[in-house]
Amino acid sequence: MPRFFLVLLVLLALFNSRRPLREARPGPDRPMDFRTCYVGQHVLRQGQNPYDDATLKQGWQQLVAQEQLLSRSQPGLPNLPFLYPPWAAALFGLSIGQLPYSLAWPLWYALALLSLGLLVWCWHLLLSKEAGNTPWWQFLVAALALKGTVPALLTGQPAFAALALGTGALLAATRWPARPWAPWLAGVLLGLAAYKVTLLLPFVCWFLWRKEWKPLVVAALVVAGLSAVAFAWADAPADMLPSYQQLLAQVRAQSFDPADPDYPLTQGLTLRLELGNVLEWLRPGSSAWHPLLHGLLWLGTLLRLGWLRRQGYHLATWYVFLLTGALTLLTTYHLYYDALLLLPLLAFARRQALSAQLLLLVLLLPLLLPLNGLAQALGNPPILHFVYFLMPLSLLGVLLLLLARPVQAGRSE
């Protein structure tokens, strides 16, 4: 990796890591993403519907009274409804949900940090054979340099644990391929990671590309088992899925609301990575066309992969993971911290010529530099609103660069 690239990442990582020191000591409201998951499973274990916003808020007030917590905010709409699938509520309810919230949220912070460490260590081990020995600390520096990582840690984002479970599944399948228990372990880890459904696709594609079916079957069984637990807890299980669909539609409608005076600064719209986010900004009301565009991106990538295979390319599995990771971020609901899917870009960069490395760095700048904060510091004039939508465009550039420079298996540096 070029020294200037690494120096920039180190400086950004140090800058981002200062944020927890500048904030007040966190309280029970601060890990708001984890709080939503905890309250969702708490409500469901009482037989109630976690996708009903009033019920979710009542569940939090019940916990506040029981544990004598000091709370100044509510979970749920308009910012953080419980949008995880039923099996996610079952997983949280069978694990950390068994602890009182006053003990669970500090433990979750520790688990998020541990998960970040495991994530970078797993990628170091996974890539050491085919992509050269990139030191584990460089993956950690790259993760902290991404502008969404530290804020997501502070909010208790469950994505870190899901990514660690997913990469653990890949490692189990590739590190011990001859062991009979390896596919079972990989499948269990993959099934547990499925509580972040939209993050799961690149991991599934990894196993599909390698034609390893047993981990996928085991993962499906894990999800089915957790789903059965969730529906068994609910007093009216038939109401859960319709409520979930209605809540999802409501959140999406609020996200794309040009009539809102704060548009485009509402509902996390400015932190979203999918390409449809840019289209909606350029042409409000175009959301009906987004699935078509997203489908064309997937189709074009699959055709390119098929053509490369016909040309005799034996593509590296981690390279295919990068492609599907970039596509996943561009075509489904993801926020900027989910760019941790692209950590293997370090291995990709070190195999490229200097010109391609410079291009990759330029493309990644919107994911590294606090352009949103700079625009707000300048008074957020309309002329600067475009900076909020540079992240999807930069990811599109990364995808095109990956497609233009395929990486074959078994060729490390």
Secondary structure as GFF3:
##gff-version 3
##sequence-region A 1 413
A	DSSP	alpha_helix	3	17	.	.	.	ID=ss1
A	DSSP	alpha_helix	19	22	.	.	.	ID=ss2
A	DSSP	alpha_helix	32	45	.	.	.	ID=ss3
A	DSSP	alpha_helix	53	67	.	.	.	ID=ss4
A	DSSP	alpha_helix	86	94	.	.	.	ID=ss5
A	DSSP	three_ten_helix	96	98	.	.	.	ID=ss6
A	DSSP	alpha_helix	101	127	.	.	.	ID=ss7
A	DSSP	alpha_helix	136	145	.	.	.	ID=ss8
A	DSSP	alpha_helix	149	154	.	.	.	ID=ss9
A	DSSP	alpha_helix	159	175	.	.	.	ID=ss10
A	DSSP	alpha_helix	182	193	.	.	.	ID=ss11
A	DSSP	three_ten_helix	197	199	.	.	.	ID=ss12
A	DSSP	alpha_helix	201	209	.	.	.	ID=ss13
A	DSSP	alpha_helix	214	233	.	.	.	ID=ss14
A	DSSP	three_ten_helix	237	239	.	.	.	ID=ss15
A	DSSP	alpha_helix	240	255	.	.	.	ID=ss16
A	DSSP	three_ten_helix	269	271	.	.	.	ID=ss17
A	DSSP	alpha_helix	276	282	.	.	.	ID=ss18
A	DSSP	three_ten_helix	287	289	.	.	.	ID=ss19
A	DSSP	alpha_helix	290	310	.	.	.	ID=ss20
A	DSSP	alpha_helix	317	331	.	.	.	ID=ss21
A	DSSP	three_ten_helix	336	342	.	.	.	ID=ss22
A	DSSP	alpha_helix	345	349	.	.	.	ID=ss23
A	DSSP	alpha_helix	354	368	.	.	.	ID=ss24
A	DSSP	alpha_helix	371	377	.	.	.	ID=ss25
A	DSSP	three_ten_helix	382	389	.	.	.	ID=ss26
A	DSSP	alpha_helix	390	404	.	.	.	ID=ss27
###
